[in-house]
Amino acid sequence: MRRIAIATSATTFLVKAYSNRAAAYNEQKNYPKVIADSSRAISLNPTYANAYINRGVAYYYQGNYQQAIADYDKAIELDPYNANAYHNRALAYTRLGNQQAAQANQRKAAALSQRQLR
């Protein structure tokens, strides 16, 4: 049992390390590295919503809005209370010209943000 616990905590550490580095690469606008590190994090833990959000941001800035939306969809499936995922998905829908979906996502993001302030 101890080996399983150590392996699990090591995997958790790696997932967060890859995801955090991906976020730093996003700040540097190094989108291929964001995608690579986020994908590594996802391969280690496919239920880690932040990795999908990081990768979605990179896809968005590369102009791959459909792939960004797919990653935001997955992040929302995993964490339906994540306002950032809804906000980012609204931006991608805006770029695709789908104003109705963009507005619905922005309203959801705003409602979640208000809820978190309470």
Secondary structure as a PSIPRED ss2 file (coil, helix, strand):
# PSIPRED VFORMAT (PSIPRED V4.0)

   1 M C   1.000  0.000  0.000
   2 R H   0.000  1.000  0.000
   3 R H   0.000  1.000  0.000
   4 I H   0.000  1.000  0.000
   5 A H   0.000  1.000  0.000
   6 I H   0.000  1.000  0.000
   7 A H   0.000  1.000  0.000
   8 T H   0.000  1.000  0.000
   9 S H   0.000  1.000  0.000
  10 A H   0.000  1.000  0.000
  11 T H   0.000  1.000  0.000
  12 T H   0.000  1.000  0.000
  13 F H   0.000  1.000  0.000
  14 L H   0.000  1.000  0.000
  15 V H   0.000  1.000  0.000
  16 K H   0.000  1.000  0.000
  17 A H   0.000  1.000  0.000
  18 Y H   0.000  1.000  0.000
  19 S H   0.000  1.000  0.000
  20 N H   0.000  1.000  0.000
  21 R H   0.000  1.000  0.000
  22 A H   0.000  1.000  0.000
  23 A H   0.000  1.000  0.000
  24 A H   0.000  1.000  0.000
  25 Y H   0.000  1.000  0.000
  26 N H   0.000  1.000  0.000
  27 E H   0.000  1.000  0.000
  28 Q C   1.000  0.000  0.000
  29 K C   1.000  0.000  0.000
  30 N C   1.000  0.000  0.000
  31 Y H   0.000  1.000  0.000
  32 P H   0.000  1.000  0.000
  33 K H   0.000  1.000  0.000
  34 V H   0.000  1.000  0.000
  35 I H   0.000  1.000  0.000
  36 A H   0.000  1.000  0.000
  37 D H   0.000  1.000  0.000
  38 S H   0.000  1.000  0.000
  39 S H   0.000  1.000  0.000
  40 R H   0.000  1.000  0.000
  41 A H   0.000  1.000  0.000
  42 I H   0.000  1.000  0.000
  43 S H   0.000  1.000  0.000
  44 L H   0.000  1.000  0.000
  45 N C   1.000  0.000  0.000
  46 P C   1.000  0.000  0.000
  47 T C   1.000  0.000  0.000
  48 Y C   1.000  0.000  0.000
  49 A H   0.000  1.000  0.000
  50 N H   0.000  1.000  0.000
  51 A H   0.000  1.000  0.000
  52 Y H   0.000  1.000  0.000
  53 I H   0.000  1.000  0.000
  54 N H   0.000  1.000  0.000
  55 R H   0.000  1.000  0.000
  56 G H   0.000  1.000  0.000
  57 V H   0.000  1.000  0.000
  58 A H   0.000  1.000  0.000
  59 Y H   0.000  1.000  0.000
  60 Y H   0.000  1.000  0.000
  61 Y H   0.000  1.000  0.000
  62 Q C   1.000  0.000  0.000
  63 G C   1.000  0.000  0.000
  64 N C   1.000  0.000  0.000
  65 Y H   0.000  1.000  0.000
  66 Q H   0.000  1.000  0.000
  67 Q H   0.000  1.000  0.000
  68 A H   0.000  1.000  0.000
  69 I H   0.000  1.000  0.000
  70 A H   0.000  1.000  0.000
  71 D H   0.000  1.000  0.000
  72 Y H   0.000  1.000  0.000
  73 D H   0.000  1.000  0.000
  74 K H   0.000  1.000  0.000
  75 A H   0.000  1.000  0.000
  76 I H   0.000  1.000  0.000
  77 E H   0.000  1.000  0.000
  78 L H   0.000  1.000  0.000
  79 D C   1.000  0.000  0.000
  80 P C   1.000  0.000  0.000
  81 Y C   1.000  0.000  0.000
  82 N C   1.000  0.000  0.000
  83 A H   0.000  1.000  0.000
  84 N H   0.000  1.000  0.000
  85 A H   0.000  1.000  0.000
  86 Y H   0.000  1.000  0.000
  87 H H   0.000  1.000  0.000
  88 N H   0.000  1.000  0.000
  89 R H   0.000  1.000  0.000
  90 A H   0.000  1.000  0.000
  91 L H   0.000  1.000  0.000
  92 A H   0.000  1.000  0.000
  93 Y H   0.000  1.000  0.000
  94 T H   0.000  1.000  0.000
  95 R H   0.000  1.000  0.000
  96 L C   1.000  0.000  0.000
  97 G C   1.000  0.000  0.000
  98 N C   1.000  0.000  0.000
  99 Q H   0.000  1.000  0.000
 100 Q H   0.000  1.000  0.000
 101 A H   0.000  1.000  0.000
 102 A H   0.000  1.000  0.000
 103 Q H   0.000  1.000  0.000
 104 A H   0.000  1.000  0.000
 105 N H   0.000  1.000  0.000
 106 Q H   0.000  1.000  0.000
 107 R H   0.000  1.000  0.000
 108 K H   0.000  1.000  0.000
 109 A H   0.000  1.000  0.000
 110 A H   0.000  1.000  0.000
 111 A H   0.000  1.000  0.000
 112 L H   0.000  1.000  0.000
 113 S H   0.000  1.000  0.000
 114 Q H   0.000  1.000  0.000
 115 R H   0.000  1.000  0.000
 116 Q H   0.000  1.000  0.000
 117 L H   0.000  1.000  0.000
 118 R C   1.000  0.000  0.000
